[in-house]
Amino acid sequence: MKQVYFLFIVALVVMSGCGGKENTSANKVEQLMFQIESVDSVTGVQRMRVSRVDESIVSNGKKYHLFIERAPSDSLPNVRSDMGLFADNRAIVRISRENGHRVFSKIFTKYSFSEFLKPTNFPHYVLEGIVFDEEKTQAGENIVLAASVTFPQTDMYVPFSITITPEGKMSILKSEDMEDLPPVEEDGGND
């Protein structure tokens, strides 16, 4: 498996070195490739890197502390795709006021977004991540986060907007109509 990844990286380097203009498609594939932190040598399960944000933010003139951690979860079913076998992710989101009072705390998985996703594609998605949407937060009165659920190691994803009020109430909206994602044919299920 490691040899396949090595050959894939060599091919990316060769493709990006050819020609005078930048190949954004190759750059996107390379970016996706480097999100994988480890591959289990026995099971072949690929795990994304842990990402963590721990920062102060401002919403509607008030200061908050935002913590987001996305990490692979062995307690969720693995996801099989043409690119291999992947551990799904979970994301912890905590928001506190400047005085330390907790406003919001939730663990997100792809199941948090299931009502917006096609049932035929659902088993093939992973939670890619959640990030702070500073632009939308500054434009309104609420804290806004952006999330995406994706087919692993591809650029096919479904974007979401998570809005959290100053009182800690949450709502989720699908950001764009991504119904044109092709349905995935079943290949024997998840491991």
Short mmCIF file of the C-alpha atoms (twelve columns), coordinates in Angstrom:
data_MODEL
# 
_entry.id   MODEL 
# 
loop_
_atom_site.group_PDB 
_atom_site.id 
_atom_site.type_symbol 
_atom_site.label_atom_id 
_atom_site.label_alt_id 
_atom_site.label_comp_id 
_atom_site.label_asym_id 
_atom_site.label_seq_id 
_atom_site.Cartn_x 
_atom_site.Cartn_y 
_atom_site.Cartn_z 
_atom_site.pdbx_PDB_model_num 
ATOM 1   C CA . MET A 1   0.000   0.000  0.000   1 
ATOM 2   C CA . LYS A 2   2.852   2.373  0.837   1 
ATOM 3   C CA . GLN A 3   4.376   1.666  -2.586  1 
ATOM 4   C CA . VAL A 4   1.146   2.775  -4.268  1 
ATOM 5   C CA . TYR A 5   1.215   6.054  -2.328  1 
ATOM 6   C CA . PHE A 6   4.887   6.587  -3.174  1 
ATOM 7   C CA . LEU A 7   4.193   6.038  -6.884  1 
ATOM 8   C CA . PHE A 8   1.171   8.340  -6.657  1 
ATOM 9   C CA . ILE A 9   3.283   11.122 -5.112  1 
ATOM 10  C CA . VAL A 10  6.021   10.630 -7.723  1 
ATOM 11  C CA . ALA A 11  3.372   10.890 -10.466 1 
ATOM 12  C CA . LEU A 12  2.057   14.117 -8.910  1 
ATOM 13  C CA . VAL A 13  5.549   15.608 -8.805  1 
ATOM 14  C CA . VAL A 14  6.139   14.682 -12.453 1 
ATOM 15  C CA . MET A 15  2.738   16.088 -13.512 1 
ATOM 16  C CA . SER A 16  3.261   19.344 -11.633 1 
ATOM 17  C CA . GLY A 17  6.772   19.702 -13.051 1 
ATOM 18  C CA . CYS A 18  5.593   19.397 -16.665 1 
ATOM 19  C CA . GLY A 19  4.351   22.452 -18.515 1 
ATOM 20  C CA . GLY A 20  4.596   26.108 -17.699 1 
ATOM 21  C CA . LYS A 21  1.228   26.684 -16.063 1 
ATOM 22  C CA . GLU A 22  0.037   25.568 -12.660 1 
ATOM 23  C CA . ASN A 23  -2.103  22.425 -12.603 1 
ATOM 24  C CA . THR A 24  -4.744  23.156 -9.957  1 
ATOM 25  C CA . SER A 25  -6.277  19.696 -10.284 1 
ATOM 26  C CA . ALA A 26  -2.952  18.061 -9.390  1 
ATOM 27  C CA . ASN A 27  -2.537  20.528 -6.502  1 
ATOM 28  C CA . LYS A 28  -5.989  19.607 -5.152  1 
ATOM 29  C CA . VAL A 29  -5.163  15.879 -5.320  1 
ATOM 30  C CA . GLU A 30  -1.836  16.525 -3.597  1 
ATOM 31  C CA . GLN A 31  -3.582  18.564 -0.878  1 
ATOM 32  C CA . LEU A 32  -6.097  15.758 -0.304  1 
ATOM 33  C CA . MET A 33  -3.298  13.187 -0.233  1 
ATOM 34  C CA . PHE A 34  -1.468  14.988 2.541   1 
ATOM 35  C CA . GLN A 35  -4.579  15.126 4.739   1 
ATOM 36  C CA . ILE A 36  -4.047  11.410 5.395   1 
ATOM 37  C CA . GLU A 37  -1.812  10.982 8.407   1 
ATOM 38  C CA . SER A 38  -1.591  7.239  8.660   1 
ATOM 39  C CA . VAL A 39  -2.509  3.982  6.983   1 
ATOM 40  C CA . ASP A 40  -2.910  0.902  9.163   1 
ATOM 41  C CA . SER A 41  -0.500  -1.687 7.758   1 
ATOM 42  C CA . VAL A 42  -2.781  -4.603 8.700   1 
ATOM 43  C CA . THR A 43  -6.281  -3.326 7.866   1 
ATOM 44  C CA . GLY A 44  -5.408  -0.640 5.303   1 
ATOM 45  C CA . VAL A 45  -7.627  1.890  7.117   1 
ATOM 46  C CA . GLN A 46  -6.559  5.433  6.256   1 
ATOM 47  C CA . ARG A 47  -6.884  8.119  8.934   1 
ATOM 48  C CA . MET A 48  -6.930  11.863 8.402   1 
ATOM 49  C CA . ARG A 49  -4.726  14.146 10.473  1 
ATOM 50  C CA . VAL A 50  -6.111  15.605 13.669  1 
ATOM 51  C CA . SER A 51  -6.861  19.292 13.187  1 
ATOM 52  C CA . ARG A 52  -7.379  21.650 16.093  1 
ATOM 53  C CA . VAL A 53  -8.429  25.282 16.364  1 
ATOM 54  C CA . ASP A 54  -8.260  27.009 19.749  1 
ATOM 55  C CA . GLU A 55  -8.795  30.737 19.328  1 
ATOM 56  C CA . SER A 56  -10.578 33.883 20.423  1 
ATOM 57  C CA . ILE A 57  -13.280 35.167 18.090  1 
ATOM 58  C CA . VAL A 58  -15.647 38.139 18.020  1 
ATOM 59  C CA . SER A 59  -19.335 37.946 17.156  1 
ATOM 60  C CA . ASN A 60  -21.669 40.928 17.306  1 
ATOM 61  C CA . GLY A 61  -19.076 42.880 19.324  1 
ATOM 62  C CA . LYS A 62  -18.707 40.170 21.982  1 
ATOM 63  C CA . LYS A 63  -15.621 38.041 22.559  1 
ATOM 64  C CA . TYR A 64  -15.830 34.249 22.597  1 
ATOM 65  C CA . HIS A 65  -13.411 31.364 22.838  1 
ATOM 66  C CA . LEU A 66  -13.778 28.771 20.054  1 
ATOM 67  C CA . PHE A 67  -12.391 25.242 20.190  1 
ATOM 68  C CA . ILE A 68  -12.761 22.827 17.257  1 
ATOM 69  C CA . GLU A 69  -11.036 19.462 17.000  1 
ATOM 70  C CA . ARG A 70  -11.525 17.071 14.094  1 
ATOM 71  C CA . ALA A 71  -10.097 13.588 14.572  1 
ATOM 72  C CA . PRO A 72  -10.539 10.087 13.153  1 
ATOM 73  C CA . SER A 73  -12.891 7.912  15.190  1 
ATOM 74  C CA . ASP A 74  -12.519 4.161  15.530  1 
ATOM 75  C CA . SER A 75  -16.005 3.948  17.058  1 
ATOM 76  C CA . LEU A 76  -17.681 5.016  13.780  1 
ATOM 77  C CA . PRO A 77  -18.074 2.597  10.857  1 
ATOM 78  C CA . ASN A 78  -15.226 2.696  8.342   1 
ATOM 79  C CA . VAL A 79  -15.982 4.072  4.896   1 
ATOM 80  C CA . ARG A 80  -15.026 2.182  1.725   1 
ATOM 81  C CA . SER A 81  -14.452 3.969  -1.577  1 
ATOM 82  C CA . ASP A 82  -12.483 3.520  -4.794  1 
ATOM 83  C CA . MET A 83  -9.609  5.223  -2.950  1 
ATOM 84  C CA . GLY A 84  -9.527  2.625  -0.161  1 
ATOM 85  C CA . LEU A 85  -10.840 2.185  3.371   1 
ATOM 86  C CA . PHE A 86  -11.142 5.245  5.627   1 
ATOM 87  C CA . ALA A 87  -11.810 5.952  9.275   1 
ATOM 88  C CA . ASP A 88  -14.652 8.448  9.604   1 
ATOM 89  C CA . ASN A 89  -14.130 11.616 11.633  1 
ATOM 90  C CA . ARG A 90  -15.838 13.322 14.502  1 
ATOM 91  C CA . ALA A 91  -15.524 16.997 15.376  1 
ATOM 92  C CA . ILE A 92  -15.812 18.516 18.837  1 
ATOM 93  C CA . VAL A 93  -17.027 22.128 18.892  1 
ATOM 94  C CA . ARG A 94  -17.056 24.202 22.086  1 
ATOM 95  C CA . ILE A 95  -17.851 27.907 22.345  1 
ATOM 96  C CA . SER A 96  -17.466 29.865 25.578  1 
ATOM 97  C CA . ARG A 97  -17.981 33.495 26.476  1 
ATOM 98  C CA . GLU A 98  -15.012 35.611 27.519  1 
ATOM 99  C CA . ASN A 99  -15.873 34.928 31.199  1 
ATOM 100 C CA . GLY A 100 -15.629 31.151 30.592  1 
ATOM 101 C CA . HIS A 101 -19.381 30.440 30.567  1 
ATOM 102 C CA . ARG A 102 -20.006 27.647 28.031  1 
ATOM 103 C CA . VAL A 103 -22.455 28.702 25.314  1 
ATOM 104 C CA . PHE A 104 -22.298 25.637 23.056  1 
ATOM 105 C CA . SER A 105 -20.782 22.157 23.073  1 
ATOM 106 C CA . LYS A 106 -21.424 19.356 20.589  1 
ATOM 107 C CA . ILE A 107 -19.707 16.411 18.943  1 
ATOM 108 C CA . PHE A 108 -20.480 16.342 15.218  1 
ATOM 109 C CA . THR A 109 -20.279 13.330 12.909  1 
ATOM 110 C CA . LYS A 110 -21.632 12.869 9.402   1 
ATOM 111 C CA . TYR A 111 -24.837 11.687 11.121  1 
ATOM 112 C CA . SER A 112 -25.369 15.301 12.259  1 
ATOM 113 C CA . PHE A 113 -26.017 16.140 8.583   1 
ATOM 114 C CA . SER A 114 -27.863 12.968 7.531   1 
ATOM 115 C CA . GLU A 115 -31.212 14.664 6.850   1 
ATOM 116 C CA . PHE A 116 -29.547 16.628 4.025   1 
ATOM 117 C CA . LEU A 117 -27.705 13.723 2.381   1 
ATOM 118 C CA . LYS A 118 -28.861 11.106 -0.110  1 
ATOM 119 C CA . PRO A 119 -29.317 7.772  1.668   1 
ATOM 120 C CA . THR A 120 -27.589 5.957  -1.211  1 
ATOM 121 C CA . ASN A 121 -24.449 8.076  -0.796  1 
ATOM 122 C CA . PHE A 122 -24.488 8.364  2.995   1 
ATOM 123 C CA . PRO A 123 -22.402 5.243  3.792   1 
ATOM 124 C CA . HIS A 124 -19.650 6.538  1.479   1 
ATOM 125 C CA . TYR A 125 -19.231 9.968  3.097   1 
ATOM 126 C CA . VAL A 126 -16.889 11.093 5.862   1 
ATOM 127 C CA . LEU A 127 -17.039 14.275 7.895   1 
ATOM 128 C CA . GLU A 128 -14.192 16.271 6.364   1 
ATOM 129 C CA . GLY A 129 -14.173 19.084 8.884   1 
ATOM 130 C CA . ILE A 130 -15.644 22.154 10.537  1 
ATOM 131 C CA . VAL A 131 -14.114 25.629 10.455  1 
ATOM 132 C CA . PHE A 132 -14.986 29.111 11.701  1 
ATOM 133 C CA . ASP A 133 -16.654 31.290 9.032   1 
ATOM 134 C CA . GLU A 134 -15.388 34.711 10.044  1 
ATOM 135 C CA . GLU A 135 -16.971 36.542 7.105   1 
ATOM 136 C CA . LYS A 136 -20.515 35.311 7.791   1 
ATOM 137 C CA . THR A 137 -20.067 35.791 11.541  1 
ATOM 138 C CA . GLN A 138 -19.017 39.420 11.065  1 
ATOM 139 C CA . ALA A 139 -22.000 40.035 8.770   1 
ATOM 140 C CA . GLY A 140 -24.602 38.928 11.342  1 
ATOM 141 C CA . GLU A 141 -25.420 38.487 15.004  1 
ATOM 142 C CA . ASN A 142 -24.562 34.785 15.315  1 
ATOM 143 C CA . ILE A 143 -21.464 32.607 15.212  1 
ATOM 144 C CA . VAL A 144 -21.288 30.762 11.892  1 
ATOM 145 C CA . LEU A 145 -19.231 27.665 11.152  1 
ATOM 146 C CA . ALA A 146 -18.706 25.951 7.812   1 
ATOM 147 C CA . ALA A 147 -18.709 22.158 7.590   1 
ATOM 148 C CA . SER A 148 -18.267 19.656 4.797   1 
ATOM 149 C CA . VAL A 149 -19.127 16.016 4.315   1 
ATOM 150 C CA . THR A 150 -17.176 14.424 1.488   1 
ATOM 151 C CA . PHE A 151 -16.359 11.328 -0.471  1 
ATOM 152 C CA . PRO A 152 -12.868 10.593 0.945   1 
ATOM 153 C CA . GLN A 153 -9.859  11.735 -1.075  1 
ATOM 154 C CA . THR A 154 -11.984 13.447 -3.740  1 
ATOM 155 C CA . ASP A 155 -13.141 16.987 -4.373  1 
ATOM 156 C CA . MET A 156 -16.819 15.916 -4.246  1 
ATOM 157 C CA . TYR A 157 -18.353 17.285 -1.059  1 
ATOM 158 C CA . VAL A 158 -21.523 18.748 0.424   1 
ATOM 159 C CA . PRO A 159 -21.023 22.094 2.238   1 
ATOM 160 C CA . PHE A 160 -23.017 23.111 5.308   1 
ATOM 161 C CA . SER A 161 -23.462 26.225 7.380   1 
ATOM 162 C CA . ILE A 162 -23.864 25.820 11.154  1 
ATOM 163 C CA . THR A 163 -25.323 28.849 12.919  1 
ATOM 164 C CA . ILE A 164 -25.052 29.213 16.689  1 
ATOM 165 C CA . THR A 165 -26.965 31.978 18.447  1 
ATOM 166 C CA . PRO A 166 -25.564 33.877 21.476  1 
ATOM 167 C CA . GLU A 167 -27.928 31.718 23.587  1 
ATOM 168 C CA . GLY A 168 -26.361 28.519 22.195  1 
ATOM 169 C CA . LYS A 169 -29.166 27.400 19.874  1 
ATOM 170 C CA . MET A 170 -27.938 25.681 16.709  1 
ATOM 171 C CA . SER A 171 -29.290 25.356 13.187  1 
ATOM 172 C CA . ILE A 172 -27.777 23.610 10.162  1 
ATOM 173 C CA . LEU A 173 -28.346 24.521 6.531   1 
ATOM 174 C CA . LYS A 174 -27.004 22.942 3.376   1 
ATOM 175 C CA . SER A 175 -24.931 25.737 1.809   1 
ATOM 176 C CA . GLU A 176 -25.338 24.796 -1.837  1 
ATOM 177 C CA . ASP A 177 -27.466 22.437 -3.853  1 
ATOM 178 C CA . MET A 178 -25.084 19.558 -4.479  1 
ATOM 179 C CA . GLU A 179 -27.709 17.041 -5.609  1 
ATOM 180 C CA . ASP A 180 -25.737 16.473 -8.808  1 
ATOM 181 C CA . LEU A 181 -23.278 14.255 -6.913  1 
ATOM 182 C CA . PRO A 182 -23.476 10.849 -8.551  1 
ATOM 183 C CA . PRO A 183 -24.961 8.051  -6.507  1 
ATOM 184 C CA . VAL A 184 -22.391 5.528  -5.398  1 
ATOM 185 C CA . GLU A 185 -22.952 1.914  -6.357  1 
ATOM 186 C CA . GLU A 186 -22.918 -0.519 -3.470  1 
ATOM 187 C CA . ASP A 187 -19.877 -2.777 -3.354  1 
ATOM 188 C CA . GLY A 188 -20.590 -4.954 -0.373  1 
ATOM 189 C CA . GLY A 189 -20.970 -2.372 2.374   1 
ATOM 190 C CA . ASN A 190 -18.743 -0.981 5.080   1 
ATOM 191 C CA . ASP A 191 -16.163 -2.777 7.141   1 
# 
